[in-house]
Amino acid sequence: MFPIPLRPGFLSRACAALLLAGLSTACGDDLQPTPGPEEEENPAITPQDGAHLKHQAHGDGSFTSVVNATDGAVWVGLDLDTGKEVSATEDAVWDLAFQRYTVKARGGVSGTGGVQVAIVPGTTFAALTQAPASGYVTDAADGADTGDSPDTVFNAGDGWYVYDLPTHTLTPRPRLYVVRSDSGTYFKVEVQSYYDAAGTPAMMKLLWAKVAAPAGGQP
């Protein structure tokens, strides 16, 4: 048989191709993409429905959640960092808790989570992308007002709702809150309604999403 002439450079290219194939096979596991620092610090939230909590994802990192807070003897907790329902009867891993029209945050007199809340005026849910650097407070003991309930950030002062005396109905104020969770992550929260389509009270609908930390870091 006669030797087959090879074009110049053919052998080098063939060897290089074989070498690359071998490296790909041998190191395939090592070449898998790994999460970057931002992905590790800001993992995606995948809320899970619970017995008293239902979620709807909007595909942009925001969620609508309906809390069934109709039982006046049960505190329904929401862990914003995971989107999971947590029993808030005790000081466990939850950030906000709901019972009828009362909303509390697990900080101050409401727990040891260090959860803080700021009311952000003059902006909309869509417009707010970064948490404010100041204005954060925690739930406080009952002050000089009617009733003996703690002055939670959501209920203190004029509160998150307007009460209509003739109809005895609650309507959410156009108000935006930023919650610093027990893990130090920031979330914007807006109470959208208190009644479901059938008119059942204490079916609180929330719109919420993660936002960037304040400029310069945490307050």
NORCOR-V114969 format. One record per residue. RES is the residue in one small letter. BURIAL is 1 if it has 24 or more other C-alpha atoms within 12 Angstrom, else 0. Layout:
# NORCOR-V114969
res	burial
RES	BURIAL
RES	BURIAL
This chain:
# NORCOR-V114969
res	burial
m	0
f	0
p	0
i	0
p	0
l	0
r	0
p	0
g	0
f	0
l	0
s	0
r	0
a	0
c	0
a	0
a	0
l	0
l	0
l	0
a	0
g	0
l	0
s	0
t	0
a	0
c	0
g	0
d	0
d	0
l	0
q	0
p	0
t	0
p	0
g	0
p	0
e	0
e	0
e	0
e	0
n	0
p	0
a	0
i	1
t	0
p	1
q	1
d	1
g	0
a	0
h	1
l	1
k	1
h	1
q	1
a	0
h	0
g	0
d	0
g	1
s	1
f	1
t	1
s	1
v	1
v	1
n	1
a	1
t	1
d	0
g	0
a	0
v	0
w	1
v	1
g	1
l	1
d	1
l	1
d	1
t	1
g	1
k	1
e	1
v	1
s	1
a	1
t	0
e	0
d	1
a	1
v	1
w	1
d	1
l	1
a	1
f	1
q	1
r	1
y	1
t	1
v	1
k	1
a	1
r	1
g	1
g	1
v	1
s	1
g	1
t	0
g	1
g	1
v	1
q	1
v	1
a	1
i	1
v	1
p	0
g	0
t	0
t	0
f	1
a	0
a	0
l	1
t	1
q	1
a	1
p	1
a	0
s	0
g	0
y	1
v	1
t	1
d	1
a	1
a	0
d	0
g	0
a	0
d	0
t	0
g	0
d	0
s	0
p	1
d	1
t	1
v	1
f	1
n	1
a	1
g	0
d	0
g	1
w	1
y	1
v	0
y	0
d	0
l	0
p	0
t	0
h	0
t	0
l	1
t	1
p	1
r	0
p	0
r	1
l	1
y	1
v	1
v	1
r	1
s	1
d	1
s	1
g	1
t	1
y	1
f	1
k	1
v	1
e	1
v	1
q	1
s	1
y	1
y	1
d	0
a	0
a	0
g	0
t	0
p	1
a	1
m	1
m	1
k	1
l	1
l	1
w	1
a	1
k	1
v	1
a	1
a	1
p	0
a	0
g	0
g	0
q	0
p	0
